[in-house]
């Protein structure tokens, strides 16, 4: 009985180690920022994804990008903060994704 349990455990362990070897390796390119900076933004922004910015953080970041009178800030079902505001004296709609990329149109 002990041999049967040991054999089963050994079989499970070898299957798990084989699975672990087939998982993809992390991206070796460490130059990709986790959060957008003012000098570098994802060209495909806004990017859908789970957004961890609070409403206050999103508003502050949007305002720091040059958008004023930010109103109606809401997190949509794609994880993108949406609002309206003014930039360079013109009304804009503005989006901020989970990476911190800001797009004002």
C-alpha positions as YAML, in Angstrom:
chain: A
units: angstrom
residues:
- id: 1
  name: UNK
  ca: [0.00, 0.00, 0.00]
- id: 2
  name: UNK
  ca: [2.83, 2.39, 0.87]
- id: 3
  name: UNK
  ca: [4.50, 1.62, -2.47]
- id: 4
  name: UNK
  ca: [1.29, 2.47, -4.31]
- id: 5
  name: UNK
  ca: [0.94, 5.83, -2.52]
- id: 6
  name: UNK
  ca: [4.64, 6.60, -3.11]
- id: 7
  name: UNK
  ca: [4.32, 5.71, -6.81]
- id: 8
  name: UNK
  ca: [1.25, 7.92, -7.19]
- id: 9
  name: UNK
  ca: [2.99, 10.84, -5.46]
- id: 10
  name: UNK
  ca: [6.06, 10.40, -7.67]
- id: 11
  name: UNK
  ca: [3.89, 10.37, -10.79]
- id: 12
  name: UNK
  ca: [2.10, 13.58, -9.77]
- id: 13
  name: UNK
  ca: [5.38, 15.30, -8.89]
- id: 14
  name: UNK
  ca: [6.94, 14.44, -12.25]
- id: 15
  name: UNK
  ca: [3.84, 15.66, -14.11]
- id: 16
  name: UNK
  ca: [3.93, 18.97, -12.22]
- id: 17
  name: UNK
  ca: [7.63, 19.50, -12.92]
- id: 18
  name: UNK
  ca: [7.06, 18.79, -16.62]
- id: 19
  name: UNK
  ca: [4.26, 21.38, -16.67]
- id: 20
  name: UNK
  ca: [6.44, 23.93, -14.91]
- id: 21
  name: UNK
  ca: [9.07, 23.61, -17.63]
- id: 22
  name: UNK
  ca: [6.57, 24.48, -20.38]
- id: 23
  name: UNK
  ca: [5.35, 27.77, -18.92]
- id: 24
  name: UNK
  ca: [6.58, 30.84, -20.81]
- id: 25
  name: UNK
  ca: [9.56, 32.69, -19.42]
- id: 26
  name: UNK
  ca: [9.19, 36.33, -18.34]
- id: 27
  name: UNK
  ca: [9.96, 38.93, -20.97]
- id: 28
  name: UNK
  ca: [13.71, 39.58, -20.80]
- id: 29
  name: UNK
  ca: [13.23, 43.16, -22.06]
- id: 30
  name: UNK
  ca: [13.37, 45.13, -18.82]
- id: 31
  name: UNK
  ca: [13.12, 48.44, -20.65]
- id: 32
  name: UNK
  ca: [9.33, 48.32, -20.97]
- id: 33
  name: UNK
  ca: [7.91, 50.50, -18.18]
- id: 34
  name: UNK
  ca: [5.03, 49.24, -16.08]
- id: 35
  name: UNK
  ca: [3.65, 52.76, -15.89]
- id: 36
  name: UNK
  ca: [3.73, 55.34, -18.65]
- id: 37
  name: UNK
  ca: [5.90, 58.38, -18.13]
- id: 38
  name: UNK
  ca: [5.42, 61.85, -19.53]
- id: 39
  name: UNK
  ca: [8.19, 61.18, -22.05]
- id: 40
  name: UNK
  ca: [7.09, 57.69, -23.09]
- id: 41
  name: UNK
  ca: [3.59, 56.41, -23.77]
- id: 42
  name: UNK
  ca: [2.20, 53.20, -25.22]
- id: 43
  name: UNK
  ca: [1.34, 54.00, -28.86]
- id: 44
  name: UNK
  ca: [-1.76, 51.78, -28.68]
- id: 45
  name: UNK
  ca: [-3.21, 53.66, -25.69]
- id: 46
  name: UNK
  ca: [-5.63, 53.54, -24.09]
- id: 47
  name: UNK
  ca: [-5.07, 49.88, -23.27]
- id: 48
  name: UNK
  ca: [-7.84, 47.81, -21.69]
- id: 49
  name: UNK
  ca: [-6.95, 46.05, -18.44]
- id: 50
  name: UNK
  ca: [-7.50, 45.95, -14.71]
- id: 51
  name: UNK
  ca: [-6.93, 49.50, -13.50]
- id: 52
  name: UNK
  ca: [-5.49, 50.04, -10.02]
- id: 53
  name: UNK
  ca: [-5.52, 53.86, -10.10]
- id: 54
  name: UNK
  ca: [-8.05, 55.38, -7.70]
- id: 55
  name: UNK
  ca: [-10.37, 58.12, -8.94]
- id: 56
  name: UNK
  ca: [-8.28, 60.73, -7.14]
- id: 57
  name: UNK
  ca: [-5.02, 59.41, -8.61]
- id: 58
  name: UNK
  ca: [-6.53, 59.31, -12.10]
- id: 59
  name: UNK
  ca: [-7.80, 62.90, -11.84]
- id: 60
  name: UNK
  ca: [-4.44, 64.15, -10.57]
- id: 61
  name: UNK
  ca: [-2.53, 62.35, -13.33]
- id: 62
  name: UNK
  ca: [-4.92, 63.70, -15.99]
- id: 63
  name: UNK
  ca: [-4.57, 67.23, -14.63]
- id: 64
  name: UNK
  ca: [-0.78, 66.89, -14.60]
- id: 65
  name: UNK
  ca: [-0.96, 66.09, -18.34]
- id: 66
  name: UNK
  ca: [-2.40, 69.55, -18.99]
- id: 67
  name: UNK
  ca: [-6.14, 68.85, -18.94]
- id: 68
  name: UNK
  ca: [-8.12, 71.28, -16.77]
- id: 69
  name: UNK
  ca: [-11.75, 71.33, -15.61]
- id: 70
  name: UNK
  ca: [-11.85, 67.51, -15.45]
- id: 71
  name: UNK
  ca: [-15.48, 66.40, -15.07]
- id: 72
  name: UNK
  ca: [-17.50, 63.20, -15.18]
- id: 73
  name: UNK
  ca: [-14.56, 60.93, -14.36]
- id: 74
  name: UNK
  ca: [-15.76, 57.31, -14.55]
- id: 75
  name: UNK
  ca: [-14.04, 53.92, -14.79]
- id: 76
  name: UNK
  ca: [-15.51, 52.05, -17.76]
- id: 77
  name: UNK
  ca: [-15.97, 48.29, -18.15]
- id: 78
  name: UNK
  ca: [-12.60, 48.02, -19.98]
- id: 79
  name: UNK
  ca: [-10.67, 49.44, -17.00]
- id: 80
  name: UNK
  ca: [-10.14, 52.85, -18.62]
- id: 81
  name: UNK
  ca: [-10.86, 56.11, -16.79]
- id: 82
  name: UNK
  ca: [-13.00, 58.39, -19.01]
- id: 83
  name: UNK
  ca: [-13.71, 62.11, -18.49]
- id: 84
  name: UNK
  ca: [-14.20, 65.43, -20.22]
- id: 85
  name: UNK
  ca: [-12.13, 68.53, -19.73]
- id: 86
  name: UNK
  ca: [-10.28, 71.37, -21.41]
- id: 87
  name: UNK
  ca: [-6.82, 71.29, -22.96]
- id: 88
  name: UNK
  ca: [-5.19, 74.26, -24.65]
- id: 89
  name: UNK
  ca: [-8.51, 76.11, -24.35]
- id: 90
  name: UNK
  ca: [-10.45, 73.44, -26.28]
- id: 91
  name: UNK
  ca: [-12.95, 70.87, -24.95]
- id: 92
  name: UNK
  ca: [-11.60, 67.31, -24.97]
- id: 93
  name: UNK
  ca: [-12.58, 63.83, -23.98]
- id: 94
  name: UNK
  ca: [-9.79, 62.19, -22.05]
- id: 95
  name: UNK
  ca: [-8.95, 58.55, -21.28]
- id: 96
  name: UNK
  ca: [-6.41, 57.07, -18.87]
- id: 97
  name: UNK
  ca: [-5.61, 53.37, -18.94]
- id: 98
  name: UNK
  ca: [-4.16, 51.03, -16.31]
- id: 99
  name: UNK
  ca: [-0.61, 51.84, -17.48]
- id: 100
  name: UNK
  ca: [-1.18, 55.55, -16.88]
- id: 101
  name: UNK
  ca: [-1.30, 56.42, -20.59]
- id: 102
  name: UNK
  ca: [-3.42, 59.53, -21.18]
- id: 103
  name: UNK
  ca: [-5.17, 60.23, -24.46]
- id: 104
  name: UNK
  ca: [-7.02, 63.52, -24.96]
- id: 105
  name: UNK
  ca: [-9.06, 64.06, -28.13]
...
